[in-house]
Amino acid sequence: MSDNISYFYNALTGDEIENLSQGRIKRLSPYAASGLIGCWIVETGSEDLTNLDVVEVGNNNAGRGLSQYSHSRRGPYDKARQQAISQGIDPNSAEFQFQYFVEEYMGKHDPAPGKSLIGWTRSLENLPNFTSVGQAAKHFTDHYFRPSIPHLDRRTASGQTVYKRFNN
């Protein structure tokens, strides 16, 4: 597995998620982190999460980035991406993608007050006590990603591979 998977796992289960979100998003459990990373693997189509600034294949190429930001979420992502490039930041880096993920969830990229792109789902706050990667992958699929075709089996399998790497 790539260094990006290690970065995401450590950022989600350690202090980074809490620090970037100013405490709004608490550390994720190993099941939750693995389930979320499994979803990102399916969303990006990148088994090792090295191709993060990827444009969605199909669906009119609507999605882009780690969480495949699409429709009303795509414009703000593209704007942040262009700003990063102008500052010499690689939009394909795990650090940029993770920071954007947290910022978007926190509402930093909302078009106007009360017009949340995603934070209103509260899908990352007060998480259930997951007892499996599959439960976590289903939660994030249903409440954060909400894809037209869930591919939950692939999300769970990818998440289980991540879980086994860090918890054996």
C-alpha positions in Angstrom: 0.0 0.0 0.0 1.1 3.5 -0.7 2.4 6.1 1.7 -0.9 8.0 1.0 -3.0 5.2 2.6 -0.7 5.4 5.7 -1.1 9.2 5.7 -4.9 9.1 5.6 -5.1 6.3 8.2 -2.9 8.1 10.6 -4.6 11.5 10.0 -8.0 10.0 10.6 -7.1 8.0 13.7 -4.7 10.6 15.2 -4.7 14.2 16.1 -4.7 15.7 12.5 -8.5 15.2 11.9 -9.3 16.9 15.2 -6.8 19.7 14.7 -7.9 20.5 11.2 -11.6 20.4 12.1 -11.0 22.4 15.3 -12.4 19.5 17.3 -15.6 19.1 15.4 -14.5 15.8 13.9 -13.1 13.4 16.5 -10.5 10.8 15.8 -12.0 7.9 13.9 -11.8 4.3 15.1 -9.8 1.9 13.1 -13.0 0.5 11.6 -14.3 3.9 10.7 -11.0 5.1 9.2 -10.6 1.9 7.2 -14.2 2.1 5.9 -13.8 5.7 4.9 -10.5 5.0 3.1 -12.1 2.0 1.4 -14.7 4.4 0.1 -12.0 6.8 -1.2 -10.3 3.9 -3.0 -13.6 3.1 -4.8 -14.4 6.8 -5.4 -11.0 7.6 -7.0 -10.5 4.2 -8.6 -6.9 4.3 -7.2 -6.1 1.1 -5.2 -3.1 2.8 -3.6 -4.6 6.3 -3.5 -1.8 7.8 -5.5 -4.2 9.3 -8.1 -6.3 11.7 -6.0 -7.0 14.6 -8.3 -8.8 12.2 -10.7 -11.8 13.2 -12.8 -14.7 10.8 -12.6 -15.1 8.4 -15.6 -18.7 8.5 -16.7 -21.5 10.6 -15.1 -20.5 13.4 -17.5 -17.1 13.6 -15.7 -18.9 15.4 -12.9 -16.7 14.3 -9.9 -13.1 15.2 -9.2 -10.8 14.7 -6.2 -10.6 12.4 -3.2 -14.3 12.4 -2.5 -15.3 12.9 -6.2 -16.8 16.3 -5.6 -19.5 16.7 -8.1 -22.4 19.0 -9.1 -22.6 21.9 -6.6 -19.5 20.6 -4.9 -17.3 20.6 -8.0 -17.0 24.4 -8.6 -15.6 25.1 -5.1 -13.2 22.1 -5.5 -12.0 23.4 -8.8 -11.5 26.9 -7.3 -9.5 25.6 -4.3 -7.5 23.4 -6.7 -6.6 26.3 -8.9 -5.6 28.4 -5.9 -3.4 25.6 -4.7 -1.7 25.3 -8.1 -1.1 29.1 -8.1 0.6 28.7 -4.7 2.8 25.8 -5.9 0.8 23.2 -4.0 0.2 19.8 -5.8 -3.5 19.2 -5.8 -2.8 15.5 -6.2 -1.0 15.4 -2.8 -2.6 13.6 0.1 -2.1 16.7 2.3 -4.0 19.0 -0.1 -6.8 16.4 -0.6 -7.2 15.8 3.2 -7.2 19.5 4.0 -9.8 20.1 1.3 -12.0 17.2 2.6 -12.0 18.7 6.1 -12.5 22.3 5.0 -15.4 21.3 2.7 -17.0 19.4 5.5 -16.5 22.3 7.9 -18.2 24.7 5.4 -15.2 26.7 4.3 -16.1 26.3 0.7 -19.9 26.8 1.0 -21.2 29.3 -1.6 -23.1 31.3 1.1 -24.1 31.1 4.8 -26.8 28.5 5.2 -25.9 26.9 1.8 -23.8 24.0 3.0 -22.3 21.8 0.4 -22.1 18.7 2.7 -21.7 19.6 6.4 -25.4 19.5 7.1 -25.3 15.7 6.9 -23.1 15.6 10.1 -21.9 12.2 8.8 -18.6 12.5 10.5 -19.7 13.8 13.8 -21.0 11.6 16.6 -20.2 8.4 14.7 -21.8 5.1 15.8 -19.6 2.6 17.5 -18.8 0.5 14.4 -18.1 -3.1 15.0 -16.9 -3.8 11.5 -15.4 -2.1 8.5 -18.5 -3.0 6.5 -20.7 -1.0 8.9 -18.4 2.0 8.6 -18.3 1.8 4.8 -22.1 1.6 4.6 -22.5 4.6 6.9 -20.1 6.8 4.8 -21.6 5.5 1.6 -25.2 6.3 2.7 -24.5 9.5 4.5 -21.5 11.2 3.0 -20.9 9.9 -0.5 -24.4 8.9 -1.6 -23.4 7.5 -5.0 -25.9 6.4 -7.6 -24.3 2.9 -7.6 -22.9 2.2 -4.1 -20.5 -0.7 -4.9 -20.6 -1.4 -1.2 -19.0 -4.8 -1.6 -15.9 -3.1 -3.2 -15.8 -0.3 -0.6 -16.0 -2.9 2.2 -13.3 -5.1 0.6 -11.0 -2.2 0.1 -11.6 -1.0 3.7 -10.9 -4.5 5.1 -7.5 -4.6 3.3 -6.7 -1.3 4.9 -7.9 -2.5 8.3 -5.8 -5.7 8.1 -2.7 -3.7 7.2 -2.9 -1.5 10.4 -4.5 -3.9 12.8 -2.7 -7.3 12.6 
